[in-house]
Amino acid sequence: MRNKLLTTLCTIVISTTASANCVGKFVNPFTDICWGCMFPFYIAGIDLPLSSRGEQPGGSFVAPPVCAGNTIFGYKIGIGMDYYEPNKIVDVTRTPYCMVGLGGVDFSMGVASLYNRQGEATANSNVKVNNYYHAHTYINPILALLEVPIDTACSSLGDFEIGYLTELDPLWNNDSMTFWLNPDAVLYANPGTLVTAAMDCVSNLPGAWNISSGLAYWSAGCQGVMYPLDGNLPGSNPIDDSILTMQRVMSKLHRQLLEYSTAGPTAMFAPIVPQPIMNKTEYKYSMVYPITFDDPFSGGKCCSPFGRTTAGWAPGHTFPTMGEDFTYHIYQRRDCCSGITIPY
């Protein structure tokens, strides 16, 4: 691993303080990442061995064996490649500025969060808020940091860095303000939305997971409804609430054009494609903290798609003090053309 990654992590530890209310762990790339989640892995249309350890939705686009097309740099010729790239980390925490994925360090430095409350009714809503979490995202191009020999057009570049903190976002606590970010929420403020969420939950089960479930973008599957795109939750259980928070912050970043699509035929020659409405079937996740999981509902796999039930693995994955905050690793579908570019 590159020395600058170690330097970054050391700087983070030195420049922050420990807190009795903040716990977590550093993400170990060798033991904490569900490497099987990268599969199925196609090169030139051939499914590599060990693909049984991964999963993809039915109807997924698979790049052709030989690809050729225009890019912004020239005409590219190569072979198709498809896999799920581990490239992001998301913290979900009750304690503002608690960086769970950095070992449980307090980033507040004496600065109060804009919003620091939990379990109370919002001032602008009659809906009882039973749970409230903050979320942090980290950019984690682990394949590049480990210098895995993959075409740079088929993997994320850059360094490990903090991406987004909801403590600094005034929309994260306010249903009325976040409405301007997701005005389409009015279309789904009805009992029928819960019915579609239940149907979406079923459609995310193994064997039924299909690319068409991404059309129900307002649904978070078995975790409930994606809207509003903030930290106010109706309350279910800590695991499902934290996963719903993780899905909401990812959807919110897409809506703000801070996240992009890397899947499908359009992404073959344009690695990042604007996607203001998140297609959740492009993503899978695994739990890093407090405990990694193997999901019996997914055939013992160590990751799940967005929206799948947690009933098979959730028990025992949350506990007082040390297990009330969470860290998730995100894997994003990447379809690309690996080859040479002939300049125009």
N, C-alpha and C positions, 0 to 999 in steps of 0.2 A: 504494500500500500504506500502511496506517495507520502513523503515526509510532510508536505504541507497540510495533509489531513490531520496528522498527529499534532502539528503546530496549532492548527485551528482548535482542536479539542482541548489542548493544554491551555490556550488563551481563554477559552470559555470557562474552564474550571478556575483559573486564577482570578478572573474578573468577576466572579459571582460568589455568592455566599450560600451556605447551607441553611436550610430552614427545617424546623421540627415538623412543619406541616407539609413539607415537600419531599416526596420520595420518588424513586425511579431507578433506571439503570441505563447505562450506555448500550446502544445496539451493537452487539457483537456480530460482525458480518459472517462469521463462520458457524455460529451456533444459534443465532436468533432469527436469521432470515430463512424463510421457507423456500429453499431453492427449487423444490419440486413444483412450486407455483409458476415457474417460468414456462413449464410445459403445458400443452403440447408445443413443440419447437419444430418448425418446418424450415428446411433449407432446400431450395430448388424443388419445392413441392413434396419433398420426402419427409415423412414424420420420423423424427429421431427416436431411438430407443429411450425408455424411461418415460415416455409420454403418458403412460398410464398413471403416473404420479400427479399429472395436471388435469386440467379440465377447461373446456371452452364451450360457449353456448352453441346450440345447433343453428346452422345457417351462417356461421362466421365466414367472413371473406378469407380465402387463402391465396396468397400471391402465386402467380404462375411460375413454373420452373425457370423460364427465361423472361426477363423484363427489359423493356426499352422505352424511353420517353424523355420529354423535355423537363429540365429543372432550371432554376434561375441562373445556374452557373454554366449550363451546357447540356448536351445530349448524353444521357446516361444509358449504359448497357450493363446488365448484370444478371444476377440470379435472385429470385424472390426469397424473402425471409419473413417468418411470422413467429412471434413468441410474446410472452408477458414479461415486461421489463420491471424489475424492482427499482423504483426511482424516487419514492417519496416516503416520508414518515409523518404520521399525524398523532399528536398528543391530545388526549381528552382529560381535562383536569377540573376539579372543584376549586383549586387554589390558584388565584390569578398569578400569572408570571411563573408558575412552577413548571420548569422544563423537564418533564418526566423522562423524555428520551435522551436527555443529556446527563442522566445520572441522578436527577432530583435536585437541581440547583435553582435558587431563587433569583430571577432576573428583575425583580421589582426595583432593587437599588433605592428603596425608599420612595418610589413613585407609586401612588395609588392607582388601581385600575379604574377606568372610566365607569365600569359597572362591576360590582362585586356583591352579588346577592344570589340567593338560592331558595327555592321552595315558597315563593310568595306570589300573590296575584299581581299581574302587570297593571300599571296605572291606566293604560289605554285599552284594556280588554276585560271582558267579563269571564274570560277563560282562566281557570285556576292553573297556575304553573307549579307543577309538583317536582320539577327537577331543572337544574340549570348547570351547564358546563361551559368552560372556555375551551378553545382548541388552538393548537399551534401546528403549523406545517413546517417541515424541513425538506429542502431539496437535497436528495441523496443519490447522486449518480454513481451508485456503488460499482457498476461494471467498469466505468471509466476509472474510478479511484483504485480499483484492484487491477487495472490494466488488462482486463480481459480482451483478447484479440477479436473484437467485433468491429465491423465497419462503423466509423464514426457517424455515418448517415443513418445507422440503425440502432443508435443508443444515445442516451443523454450525455452531454458534456458539462464541464464546469466543476465546481468544488462543492463540498458539503456546506450548506448555509441555512440559516433560518429564513423561512419564506413568508409566513403570515402569523400574526398574533391577534386574536379576536379581542384582547383586552384594549387594543387601540382603535377598535372599530365601533363607532356609536350605533351602527345598525344592528349589532349582535344582541342587543338587549331590548330592542324596541320593535314590536310587531308593526306599528303604524309606519315608522320610518323605513323598515325593510320592505314594506309594501311597494315602494317606488322601485325597488330592485326586482320584485317578482309580482307585478300587477296581475299576472295570469292566475294568481292564487284565488281570485274571486270565482273563477270557473270551477274550482274544486272544493268550495266551501259548502258542501252538501253531504248528506249521508251516503250518496252513491260513491263518493271518493273512498270511503272505508271498504265498500264492497270491492272496488277495483284493487285496493291495496291487498285484500285477502286473496283475490285471484292472482295478483302478482306474486304474493308469497308462495302460492302453490306452483306457479310457473318457474320459480327459481329453485325448485327441488332438483336433485340429481336425476338425470334422464328426461326432465321436463324443461330444463334451463334452455331458453331459446333467445336468439338475438332480438326477436320481436318484443320481448319484455322491456327493452329499452324505450319503446314507444310510450309506455306509462311513466313518463319522466317525473310526474308529480308524486309518484309512489316510491316509498323506501322498502317495499316488500313486507317482509315479516316484522320489520321494525316500525312500520306505520306510514305516516305521510311526510313527504319531503318538506312541505311548506308549514310555517314560514321559515325562511332561510336565516334563522337565528338560533340562539341557545335556549330559548324557552320551550320546554318539553312538557307534554301532558303527564309524563311519568309512567314507566312500565317496570323495568328492573334495571339495575346499574349497567349490566352488559348491553342490553338492547338500547338503552338510552345513550350509552357512549358510542355505539356503532351508528345510531341515528345521527348523533352529533357529527361524527366523522363523515358520514355521507352528506349531511347538510353543508358542512364547510367546503367539501369538494365541489358540490353543486353550486354553491355561492361563488367560488373562485372561477368556475366556468362562466357563470352569469356576468361576472366582472371582467371577463376576457383575460384572466390571469392563468387559466389552464386551457389546454388545447387538446384536440383529438390527434392521435397518432395511429389510428386504425382505419382500415378500409382502402379501397382503390385510390382515393384522392391522396392519401398519405404516402403512397408508394414513392412519389417523386417530390412531395412537399412534406417533410417529416412532421411539421406541426400545422394543423388546420384549425382555424377559429371554430369554436363550438360553444356558443353561449348557452345552449341547453345540454347539460351533461347526458351522455349515453352511458348509463351505469353498467351496461354489459361489457364495456371496455375494461372494467376494473375488477380486481380481486384483492383481498386483504388477508393478512395474518396478524395474530396478536403477538406482540413482543413482550409487553409487561402488563400485568404482573406474571402471567404464566402463558407459555405457548400452548397451542391446542392441536389436537387431532380430532377431526370431526367424523364420528361414525356415520352420520347422515351423508357424508361426502365420500364414503369409502375409506375412512381413515386418513384423509388428506389434511395437510397442515394449513390450509387456507380455504376461504369461501368467497363466492361472488357477493357483490352488494345485494342485500335484500333476502338472503337465505336465512332460514330459522337457525337459532343458536341452541335449540332445545337439546341437541346431542352433546354439547360440550360446555355450556355455560356454567353448570353447577361446579363450585369449587374454584372458579376463576375470578371471584371477587371476595374480599374478606376485610375486616376492620383494619384501619390504619395503613397497612402496607399495600393493600389491594383495592383501594377505592379510586385510584387514577389509572389511566390506561395509555398504552402506546401501541399503535397499529402500523404495520408496514404495508404500503400500497404497491400493487403490481398493475401496470397499464399495458394493454394490448398494443403491440407495435407491428405494423405491416410495412415492409420497406423493400427497396431494391438495392442490393449490395453489389457494387461493381465499380466500373471506371466511368469518369465523366469526360467527355470530349468537349473542350471549350468551344463556344460559338465563334 
